[in-house]
Amino acid sequence: MPVEEFVAGWISGAVGLVLGHPFDTVKVRLQTQSTYQGIVDCVVKTYRHESVLGFFKGMSFPIASVALVNSVLFGVYSNTLLALTATSHQERRAQPPSYTNIFIAGCTGGLLQAYCLAPFDLIKVRLQNQTEPRMQIASSMPRYRGPVHCAASILREEGPQGLFRGSWALVLRDTPTLGMYFVTYEGLCRQYTPEGQNPSSATVLVAGGFAGIASWITATPFDVIKSRMQMDGLKGRKYGGMLDCMASSFRQEGIGVFFKGMTLNSARAFPVNAATFLSYEYLLRLWR
Ligand SMILES: C[N+](C)(C)CCCC[C@H](N)C(=O)O
């Protein structure tokens, strides 16, 4: 099983994460807190109350974890394609796999990375939702002092299953949309690359960016439910499950609730995934 895709996925995931984390923090707050009037209000209040560091809350953990998750995603994707088509990453330029096989490989990678991602994503969302300023006074101490303390508190207060709260919504969010992610990327690369050649940097950037946008637009409804389920265990249980969360969110806030954060997801998706795919492609070419 070639390991270069796993290593390239790890490094490219870290590059994308740092670029996109501030967008992600604002998105998570808009999805789970009703105190903000919109994106600008959230950005201004976060900066005023917590300085620029407020946008990077909850990032230390994902740097290792999402990079690992990206490693699983790209590694499983590429090795599933190897199993389905008996072609390596480089051979696929000359023998392009079918979009069905690309979709299957992307869904397989999406399903497996979701299980790796679940506990890390839960901790990230819990930390991102702590709005106390850094230089807090005793009365407004945040509940969690950091990712490790957050994990230990969840284990103590909610049990091991607490670390997987929202994981079903995460699996449903990521599995089909990561199939689409890779189909979009490969389709755009083929569209703008002469047969049998490697795509140019510009093609990789544009294809990666639009693959990220397409994937996040379709993932946003389950992204909202996932974030709400992850916050649910904090102050007792508000939802009886994922379907109850969907139904009560719709009842209280209307259909628009399922598109909360879509603008931010899309704005973040282009640079993050353009950088992710560019670094992935170049790391693989360096490796050969
Ligand atoms: C499947 N879903 C849409 C959630 C993510 C797809 C892109 C994943 C990428 N690492 C990023 O952070 O944007």
The ligand as a Tripos MOL2 file, in Angstrom:
@<TRIPOS>MOLECULE
LIG
   13    12     1     0     0
SMALL
NO_CHARGES

@<TRIPOS>ATOM
      1 C1        -16.8430   16.9210    3.3510 C.3       1 LIG1
      2 N1        -16.6730   18.3080    3.7500 N.4       1 LIG1
      3 C2        -17.4440   19.1720    2.8730 C.3       1 LIG1
      4 C3        -17.0860   18.5090    5.1420 C.3       1 LIG1
      5 C4        -15.2200   18.6850    3.7130 C.3       1 LIG1
      6 C5        -14.6150   18.6140    2.3310 C.3       1 LIG1
      7 C6        -13.2800   19.3020    2.2550 C.3       1 LIG1
      8 C7        -12.3340   18.9360    3.3700 C.3       1 LIG1
      9 C8        -11.1960   19.9430    3.5100 C.3       1 LIG1
     10 N2        -10.1310   19.3710    4.3180 N.3       1 LIG1
     11 C9        -11.6860   21.2490    4.1700 C.2       1 LIG1
     12 O1        -11.4280   21.4170    5.3490 O.co2     1 LIG1
     13 O2        -12.3400   22.0400    3.4900 O.co2     1 LIG1
@<TRIPOS>BOND
     1     1     2 1
     2     2     3 1
     3     2     4 1
     4     2     5 1
     5     5     6 1
     6     6     7 1
     7     7     8 1
     8     8     9 1
     9     9    10 1
    10     9    11 1
    11    11    12 2
    12    11    13 1
@<TRIPOS>SUBSTRUCTURE
     1 LIG1         1 GROUP 0 **** ****
